[in-house]
Amino acid sequence: MAKHSFQDDKNEYSLSVGQFAKLCGTTRDTLRHYYEQEIIIPRVDENNGYHYYSASQIGSFFFITTMRQAGCSLQEIKETIHSSSKEAITRLANAKILDMQRELFLINKKISALHLGMWILNTCEEHGYNKIYEDIAPDISVSSTPIRNSDNAYHTADIAKDISVHLSKAAGNETLSNFPTGVTISYDNLLKKRYVYNSIVSLSFLPADNQDSKFLPSNKIVACYHEHGPSDIEKQYQKMVSYIKRHDLKPLSDLYIVSLINLYDKEKQHTYFKYLFICVE
Protein backbone atom coordinates (compact mmCIF):
# COMPACT_ATOMS: atom_id res chain seq x y z
CA MET A 1 0.00 0.00 0.00
CA ALA A 2 1.24 3.45 -0.86
CA LYS A 3 2.79 5.30 2.09
CA HIS A 4 2.44 8.94 2.88
CA SER A 5 4.56 10.85 5.33
CA PHE A 6 2.34 12.36 8.02
CA GLN A 7 5.28 13.56 10.09
CA ASP A 8 4.38 17.22 9.62
CA ASP A 9 0.65 16.59 9.65
CA LYS A 10 0.21 15.23 13.16
CA ASN A 11 -1.75 18.24 14.35
CA GLU A 12 -3.99 18.26 11.29
CA TYR A 13 -4.67 14.52 11.27
CA SER A 14 -6.09 14.44 14.79
CA LEU A 15 -9.62 13.03 14.39
CA SER A 16 -10.04 9.49 15.66
CA VAL A 17 -11.81 6.94 13.48
CA GLY A 18 -14.91 7.22 15.67
CA GLN A 19 -14.94 11.01 15.50
CA PHE A 20 -14.45 11.06 11.74
CA ALA A 21 -17.10 8.38 11.20
CA LYS A 22 -19.59 10.36 13.31
CA LEU A 23 -18.90 13.60 11.42
CA CYS A 24 -19.41 11.83 8.09
CA GLY A 25 -22.40 9.77 9.20
CA THR A 26 -20.67 6.55 8.26
CA THR A 27 -19.19 3.45 9.92
CA ARG A 28 -15.75 2.30 10.94
CA ASP A 29 -16.09 -0.62 8.52
CA THR A 30 -16.67 1.74 5.61
CA LEU A 31 -13.64 3.83 6.54
CA ARG A 32 -11.54 0.67 6.90
CA HIS A 33 -12.68 -0.46 3.45
CA TYR A 34 -11.83 2.91 1.90
CA TYR A 35 -8.41 2.76 3.58
CA GLU A 36 -7.75 -0.73 2.22
CA GLN A 37 -8.76 0.49 -1.24
CA GLU A 38 -6.38 3.46 -0.87
CA ILE A 39 -9.19 5.96 -1.38
CA ILE A 40 -9.11 7.81 1.95
CA ILE A 41 -5.81 7.24 3.74
CA PRO A 42 -5.57 8.21 7.43
CA ARG A 43 -2.44 8.91 9.43
CA VAL A 44 -1.34 5.78 11.29
CA ASP A 45 0.33 6.36 14.64
CA GLU A 46 3.55 4.34 14.58
CA ASN A 47 3.48 3.90 18.34
CA ASN A 48 0.01 2.38 18.81
CA GLY A 49 -1.29 1.74 15.27
CA TYR A 50 -4.30 4.05 15.74
CA HIS A 51 -5.73 5.79 12.68
CA TYR A 52 -6.35 9.54 12.56
CA TYR A 53 -8.13 11.62 9.94
CA SER A 54 -8.06 15.28 8.94
CA ALA A 55 -11.15 17.47 8.88
CA SER A 56 -10.18 18.35 5.31
CA GLN A 57 -10.81 14.72 4.34
CA ILE A 58 -14.53 15.14 5.10
CA GLY A 59 -14.89 16.81 1.71
CA SER A 60 -13.17 13.84 0.09
CA PHE A 61 -15.51 11.44 1.87
CA PHE A 62 -18.61 13.21 0.58
CA PHE A 63 -17.13 13.45 -2.91
CA ILE A 64 -16.71 9.67 -2.83
CA THR A 65 -20.23 9.20 -1.44
CA THR A 66 -21.70 11.40 -4.16
CA MET A 67 -19.84 9.55 -6.90
CA ARG A 68 -20.89 6.18 -5.44
CA GLN A 69 -24.52 7.33 -5.45
CA ALA A 70 -24.03 8.36 -9.06
CA GLY A 71 -23.07 4.79 -9.90
CA CYS A 72 -19.27 4.96 -9.87
CA SER A 73 -17.30 1.92 -8.82
CA LEU A 74 -14.61 2.21 -6.17
CA GLN A 75 -12.04 1.40 -8.83
CA GLU A 76 -13.22 4.33 -10.98
CA ILE A 77 -13.08 6.65 -7.97
CA LYS A 78 -9.65 5.38 -6.97
CA GLU A 79 -8.23 5.94 -10.45
CA THR A 80 -9.76 9.42 -10.61
CA ILE A 81 -8.47 10.44 -7.18
CA HIS A 82 -4.97 9.14 -7.77
CA SER A 83 -4.72 10.80 -11.17
CA SER A 84 -5.16 14.16 -9.38
CA SER A 85 -6.48 15.41 -12.71
CA LYS A 86 -9.27 17.90 -13.07
CA GLU A 87 -9.92 16.46 -16.53
CA ALA A 88 -10.33 12.93 -15.14
CA ILE A 89 -12.80 14.10 -12.48
CA THR A 90 -14.75 16.14 -15.03
CA ARG A 91 -14.87 13.24 -17.48
CA LEU A 92 -16.14 10.78 -14.86
CA ALA A 93 -18.66 13.24 -13.39
CA ASN A 94 -20.07 14.16 -16.81
CA ALA A 95 -20.47 10.50 -17.76
CA LYS A 96 -22.43 9.83 -14.57
CA ILE A 97 -24.53 12.97 -15.02
CA LEU A 98 -25.60 11.68 -18.43
CA ASP A 99 -26.44 8.28 -16.91
CA MET A 100 -28.53 9.88 -14.16
CA GLN A 101 -30.30 12.19 -16.60
CA ARG A 102 -31.29 9.12 -18.61
CA GLU A 103 -32.53 7.39 -15.44
CA LEU A 104 -34.47 10.52 -14.48
CA PHE A 105 -36.10 10.66 -17.90
CA LEU A 106 -37.18 7.02 -17.62
CA ILE A 107 -38.59 7.65 -14.14
CA ASN A 108 -40.48 10.70 -15.40
CA LYS A 109 -41.79 8.59 -18.27
CA LYS A 110 -43.23 6.08 -15.79
CA ILE A 111 -44.68 8.86 -13.65
CA SER A 112 -46.23 10.43 -16.76
CA ALA A 113 -47.87 7.13 -17.72
CA LEU A 114 -49.39 6.78 -14.26
CA HIS A 115 -50.58 10.40 -14.26
CA LEU A 116 -52.34 9.84 -17.58
CA GLY A 117 -53.92 6.62 -16.36
CA MET A 118 -55.12 8.37 -13.20
CA TRP A 119 -56.50 11.29 -15.24
CA ILE A 120 -58.60 8.85 -17.25
CA LEU A 121 -59.85 7.12 -14.11
CA ASN A 122 -60.59 10.35 -12.24
CA THR A 123 -62.58 11.90 -15.08
CA CYS A 124 -64.56 8.66 -15.27
CA GLU A 125 -65.73 9.31 -11.72
CA GLU A 126 -67.03 12.71 -12.82
CA HIS A 127 -69.01 11.48 -15.82
CA GLY A 128 -69.91 7.85 -15.10
CA TYR A 129 -70.13 4.94 -17.50
CA ASN A 130 -71.73 4.75 -20.94
CA LYS A 131 -72.57 8.46 -21.09
CA ILE A 132 -71.44 10.61 -24.02
CA TYR A 133 -70.00 13.97 -23.03
CA GLU A 134 -67.75 16.78 -24.23
CA ASP A 135 -64.48 17.52 -22.47
CA ILE A 136 -61.25 19.48 -22.78
CA ALA A 137 -58.36 17.05 -22.59
CA PRO A 138 -54.85 18.05 -21.48
CA ASP A 139 -52.03 18.00 -24.05
CA ILE A 140 -51.64 14.35 -25.01
CA SER A 141 -49.16 12.94 -27.51
CA VAL A 142 -49.87 9.80 -29.50
CA SER A 143 -47.55 7.20 -31.02
CA SER A 144 -49.19 4.85 -33.50
CA THR A 145 -48.52 1.75 -35.58
CA PRO A 146 -50.73 1.06 -38.61
CA ILE A 147 -52.40 -2.33 -38.72
CA ARG A 148 -51.23 -4.20 -41.80
CA ASN A 149 -54.49 -6.01 -42.55
CA SER A 150 -57.08 -3.64 -41.18
CA ASP A 151 -59.85 -5.08 -43.37
CA ASN A 152 -60.02 -8.10 -41.08
CA ALA A 153 -59.03 -6.49 -37.77
CA TYR A 154 -62.19 -7.00 -35.74
CA HIS A 155 -60.71 -8.43 -32.54
CA THR A 156 -57.44 -8.17 -30.61
CA ALA A 157 -56.61 -11.72 -31.70
CA ASP A 158 -56.60 -10.45 -35.30
CA ILE A 159 -53.96 -7.83 -34.53
CA ALA A 160 -51.66 -9.71 -32.13
CA LYS A 161 -48.63 -9.36 -34.42
CA ASP A 162 -49.32 -5.65 -34.90
CA ILE A 163 -49.53 -5.14 -31.14
CA SER A 164 -46.17 -6.91 -30.78
CA VAL A 165 -44.62 -4.61 -33.40
CA HIS A 166 -46.02 -1.54 -31.65
CA LEU A 167 -44.78 -2.56 -28.19
CA SER A 168 -41.37 -3.49 -29.58
CA LYS A 169 -41.11 -0.05 -31.15
CA ALA A 170 -41.98 1.58 -27.83
CA ALA A 171 -39.46 -0.61 -25.98
CA GLY A 172 -36.70 0.42 -28.38
CA ASN A 173 -37.42 4.14 -28.12
CA GLU A 174 -37.05 5.77 -24.72
CA THR A 175 -39.30 8.67 -25.71
CA LEU A 176 -42.31 6.43 -26.41
CA SER A 177 -44.71 5.03 -23.86
CA ASN A 178 -46.51 1.67 -23.90
CA PHE A 179 -49.19 2.59 -21.36
CA PRO A 180 -51.99 3.51 -21.79
CA THR A 181 -52.34 1.61 -25.07
CA GLY A 182 -55.32 1.04 -27.34
CA VAL A 183 -56.58 0.94 -30.91
CA THR A 184 -58.33 3.26 -33.34
CA ILE A 185 -61.26 2.94 -35.73
CA SER A 186 -61.43 5.41 -38.60
CA TYR A 187 -64.33 7.87 -38.44
CA ASP A 188 -65.40 6.86 -41.95
CA ASN A 189 -65.75 3.27 -40.81
CA LEU A 190 -67.72 4.43 -37.78
CA LEU A 191 -70.20 6.09 -40.12
CA LYS A 192 -70.46 2.84 -42.08
CA LYS A 193 -70.83 0.82 -38.85
CA ARG A 194 -67.81 -1.16 -39.91
CA TYR A 195 -65.87 -1.56 -36.71
CA VAL A 196 -62.41 -2.65 -37.84
CA TYR A 197 -59.23 -1.41 -36.18
CA ASN A 198 -56.77 0.60 -38.26
CA SER A 199 -53.90 1.32 -35.83
CA ILE A 200 -52.38 0.52 -32.45
CA VAL A 201 -51.81 3.63 -30.32
CA SER A 202 -50.16 4.65 -27.06
CA LEU A 203 -50.94 7.90 -25.28
CA SER A 204 -48.55 10.00 -23.22
CA PHE A 205 -48.25 13.27 -21.34
CA LEU A 206 -44.66 13.54 -22.62
CA PRO A 207 -44.09 16.12 -25.38
CA ALA A 208 -44.52 14.92 -28.96
CA ASP A 209 -41.36 14.73 -31.07
CA ASN A 210 -43.30 15.00 -34.38
CA GLN A 211 -41.51 11.93 -35.70
CA ASP A 212 -42.54 8.96 -33.59
CA SER A 213 -45.28 10.80 -31.74
CA LYS A 214 -47.68 13.66 -32.43
CA PHE A 215 -50.10 15.71 -30.35
CA LEU A 216 -53.80 15.08 -30.68
CA PRO A 217 -55.31 17.38 -33.37
CA SER A 218 -57.56 19.02 -30.76
CA ASN A 219 -57.96 19.20 -27.00
CA LYS A 220 -61.73 19.29 -27.40
CA ILE A 221 -63.11 15.78 -27.39
CA VAL A 222 -66.30 13.79 -27.34
CA ALA A 223 -65.73 10.95 -24.90
CA CYS A 224 -67.28 7.99 -23.16
CA TYR A 225 -66.27 5.40 -20.57
CA HIS A 226 -67.37 1.87 -21.29
CA GLU A 227 -67.40 -0.92 -18.72
CA HIS A 228 -68.03 -4.47 -19.84
CA GLY A 229 -71.62 -5.32 -19.07
CA PRO A 230 -75.11 -5.22 -20.52
CA SER A 231 -74.36 -2.19 -22.71
CA ASP A 232 -72.88 -3.21 -26.06
CA ILE A 233 -69.78 -1.17 -26.92
CA GLU A 234 -70.95 -0.85 -30.53
CA LYS A 235 -74.00 1.03 -29.25
CA GLN A 236 -71.61 3.51 -27.65
CA TYR A 237 -69.86 3.96 -31.00
CA GLN A 238 -73.20 4.82 -32.60
CA LYS A 239 -74.15 7.18 -29.75
CA MET A 240 -70.85 9.06 -30.16
CA VAL A 241 -71.43 9.54 -33.88
CA SER A 242 -75.02 10.69 -33.20
CA TYR A 243 -73.80 13.14 -30.53
CA ILE A 244 -71.27 14.67 -32.92
CA LYS A 245 -73.88 15.08 -35.66
CA ARG A 246 -76.57 16.38 -33.31
CA HIS A 247 -74.28 19.07 -31.88
CA ASP A 248 -72.86 20.11 -35.29
CA LEU A 249 -69.32 19.16 -34.30
CA LYS A 250 -66.57 18.41 -36.80
CA PRO A 251 -64.60 15.20 -36.15
CA LEU A 252 -60.83 15.70 -36.38
CA SER A 253 -59.60 12.22 -35.51
CA ASP A 254 -60.32 8.54 -35.54
CA LEU A 255 -62.11 6.97 -32.60
CA TYR A 256 -59.56 6.15 -29.89
CA ILE A 257 -60.34 3.08 -27.78
CA VAL A 258 -57.95 2.93 -24.83
CA SER A 259 -57.96 -0.11 -22.56
CA LEU A 260 -56.88 0.36 -18.96
CA ILE A 261 -58.15 -2.98 -17.69
CA ASN A 262 -58.83 -6.09 -19.75
CA LEU A 263 -59.03 -9.23 -17.63
CA TYR A 264 -60.39 -12.73 -17.37
CA ASP A 265 -61.18 -13.78 -13.80
CA LYS A 266 -60.99 -17.26 -12.29
CA GLU A 267 -64.33 -18.20 -13.84
CA LYS A 268 -63.10 -16.95 -17.24
CA GLN A 269 -65.48 -14.01 -17.09
CA HIS A 270 -64.32 -11.19 -19.34
CA THR A 271 -64.18 -7.77 -17.71
CA TYR A 272 -62.73 -4.57 -19.10
CA PHE A 273 -62.67 -0.80 -18.74
CA LYS A 274 -62.27 1.29 -21.86
CA TYR A 275 -61.99 5.00 -22.54
CA LEU A 276 -63.35 6.15 -25.91
CA PHE A 277 -62.85 9.58 -27.45
CA ILE A 278 -62.86 11.48 -30.74
CA CYS A 279 -61.19 14.86 -31.22
CA VAL A 280 -63.60 17.51 -32.53
CA GLU A 281 -63.99 21.19 -33.18
N, C-alpha and C positions, 0 to 999 in steps of 0.2 A: 504494500500500500504506500502511496506517495506520502512523504513526510513534509511537514512544514515546520519551520522554526518559530516557536511561540515565545522565545526567550524575552523579546521586548514587548510582548503582548499580554503579559501576565495580568496586568491591571484591567485591560480591556476584556479579556476572556475570563470573566469572573462569575458567570451565571452557572449554577449547578444544573445538572440534567433535569432535575425536578422543577427548578425555577423556570428554565427555558421551555420545558414541555408545558407548564402551566400558562406561560405567557402566550404560547402559540396555540393552545387548546389542542394539544396532541398527546401522544404517549411516549414513554421511554422506549418501547419496542420500535416505534416508528423512527425515532431519532437514531437508535442503534442500527436500524436497517439502512438509513440514509448515510450513516457513517461508514458502514461496511461497503456501500456502493460508491463511496468517495464523492458524495454529493454535498453534504454539509459536514465539514470536518471540525471537530472541537479541539481544544487544547487538552492534551493528556498530561496530567501531573506525573512527572517521572518518579516522584517519591511514593505516591500511594495509588497511582493508576486511575485516579478520578478524572472524569471528563468535565470540561468547562466550556461554555459558549459565550459569544459576544452578543450584545444587544443588536449590533449591526447585522447579525445573521438572521434576525427575525424577518427582515425584508426578503432574504434569500429563501427562507422557509415558505413564506406566502407566495413567492414567485413559483416555487416548485409545486405548491398546492394548486395554484391556479392553472399551471400547465398540465398537471395530472388531471384536473377536472375537465380540461379541454381535450383530453384523450391522449396526451403524450405518454410514452413509455419512460421508465426511469433511464433506460439507455439513451434515448433521445435527449433527455434533460441533461444527463451526465456529459454527453458529447458537446452539447451547446454551452454548458457552464465552463467546461475545461478549454473550449476554444477561445473563451474570453473575447468573442467577436460579436460586435453589434449586428453585423450582417447575418450571422448564424441565428441569433436570437430572433431577429426580424423575420427571417425566412421561416423558421419553425412556427412563430406566433401567427404569421399570415396564413400558413397552411392550415393551422387549427381553427382560425377564424372562419375560413371558407368552409371547413367541415361543419362547424357549429351553425353557420348560416344556413347550410343545406338541411341540417337536422331541424332547425327552427322553422324553415319553410315547410318541411314535411309535417311537423307538429301542427302548424297553423292550417295546413291542408286538412288534417283530421278534425281539428276544431271547427273549421268552416263547414265540413260535411255534416257534423253533428248539429251545428247552428241551423243549417238549412232544413235538416230533418225535423228539428224541434219547431221551426217556423211553420212547416207544413202541419204538424200535429196540433200546434197551438191555434192556428187559424181554423182548423177543423172544429175545435171546441166552440168557436164563435158562431160558426154557420151550421153545424150539424151535418148529418149524412143525407145524400141523395137530393140535395137542394141546389138549384142553379143560382149563382150569384155573381155579381161583378166585384172586382177587387183591384187594388193597386199593389202589384208585387214589387219587392225590392229588386235591385239590379242582380240578375241571374245570368250566368254564362252557361252555354250548352256545348258539349262536344257530342258529335254524332257519327254513326257508322251506317251507311246505306245497307239495306238488306238486299242480297243478291237476287233472290227469287221472290220478290214481294207479291207476285200474283197468287202465290199459294201460301202466304204467311198469315195464317189465321190463328195459330196457337203458338205458345212459346216453344213447344216441341219442334215446330216447323223452322224455327230460327235459332236453334241451339248453336250451330256453327257460327252464325253471325254474332251472337252474344259473346262467344269465346273470342272472336276476333276483336270485338269492341273492348272487352276487359283486358285483353293482352296489350292493346294499344294504350290503354290507360295505365297499365302496370309499367310500360316502358317509357312513359312520359311523366315526369314528376309534376308537371303543371296541370295534368288532367286528374279528375276525380272519378271514382267508380261507385260512389254512393251520393245521393240517391240516383238510381238508374231506372229507365223505363223504355217505352217504345212510342212511336208516333203513327198516326193514321192521317193520310192527306185529307185536307178539307173537301176536296172534290169527291173522294171516295165516301166521306161522311154523307155528302148530299145524295150520293147514289145508294146509300145504305150497304156499301160494300166494305166491310170492316177488316181490311187486310193491313198488316203492319208494313211500313216502308223504311223505318230506320230504328236503330238502337240509340238511345240518348242517355247522357249523364248530366246532371245539373250541378252547379257550383256557385258559391258566393265569391270565388276567386275571380280576379279580373280576366276578361277574355283576351287571348293573344291574337285573335283575328286570323289564325292559321289553323290550329287544332280546335279552337273553341271560339264561339261568337256569342254576343249578348242577345237576349230575346229581342225581337223586333219592336216590342212595346211592353211597357210595365202595366198597362191596362189589360186585364184578363177577364174572361168568363170562366168560372171554375165550378168544380163539384167534387165532393168526397164520396167515394163509393165503397161500402162495406159489403162483403159477400153475404148474401141473404136472399130474401124473397124478391128484391128489386133487381131485375135483369139489367146488366151494365149497358146493353145495347139500347135500352129505353133511355138511359141517361145520355147516351150519345145523341139520340133524337131530340131530347129535351134541350140540350145545349145548342143544337142547330136552330131549333124553334125559337129559343131565347134570343139568339143573335139576330135572326130575321125580324122578330117581333119588335125589337128595340132599335132597329135600323143601324146595327153595328156592322163594321167592316172587318172580316177575319183577316188577320195578318200572318197566321202561322198554321201549321198542322195542329191536330189534337195531340197533346202530350198526355200520356198515361204513365204515371210514375208509381211504381210499387214500393211501398215501405215495408209491408209485411205480406208474405205469401207462404203459407204453411199448410202442412198436413198434420193433424194431430194423431194420437195413438189409434183412434178409430178410423183413420184415413179420411177424416172429414176435412174438406178444403176450406180454408179461411184466408181472407186477404183484406188488405186495406189499400185503396188506390186513390191517388190524387189526379184529377183530370183538369186540364185547362187549355184554353185557346187564346192567343194574343189578339186583341182587337183594337179598333180605334173608332 
